Amino acid sequence: MNYFGGGDLLLDKNDIFEAAKNEAFARCRYELFAEIAHEEGLHYFAKILEETAKNELSHFREFMNILGLINDTKSNLNTAIKSETDESVNIYPKLYENAMADRELDTARLFQQIAKIEARHKERLGKLSEILADDSVYRRTKKIKWKCRVCGYVHESTAPPVKCPGCQSLKEAYE
């Protein structure tokens, strides 16, 4: 779905992108609010907030589709790696420097730690990208432990079993 074919359209990509950012922020906010409601023993309230967060994700997904920003896993990983790189190399180091200049030491340390975490995200996503590129999602050169996400069965080999002996799930259920 692409609404930006030219002409005198009133839809603006920047406005839709802003709406998508608002939906993403709202989702995270509602998930946090739900955690707090759980901590306060307000489980029904938490359930409603969690449901609302899922609704916001649905809205976000629609806007991302309109903008053409959802792709296959390979492309999505590349986008994520670029984002994590920008966060770890540019965004958080700059915030760290600004916080230091303002003598906000606790905030500066937080930004410094988050930059390290974002760099780790980039590394992990890079490894996933390599696994995908090498076509080694379900095969390795050395034995590893494969765990079935459905029943917890663990299989040590270079590949998961075609079917889990514990629950009959297919190999795609293994991690």
HELIX and SHEET records of a PDB file:
HELIX    1   1 LYS A   13  GLU A   39  1                                  27    
HELIX    2   2 HIS A   43  LEU A   67  1                                  25    
HELIX    3   3 THR A   73  ASP A   86  1                                  14    
HELIX    4   4 GLU A   87  ILE A   91  3                                   5    
HELIX    5   5 TYR A   92  ALA A  101  1                                  10    
HELIX    6   6 LEU A  105  ALA A  133  1                                  29    
HELIX    7   7 LYS A  171  ALA A  173  5                                   3    
SHEET    1   A 2 ILE A 144  LYS A 147  0                                        
SHEET    2   A 2 VAL A 154  SER A 157 -1                                        
END                                                                             
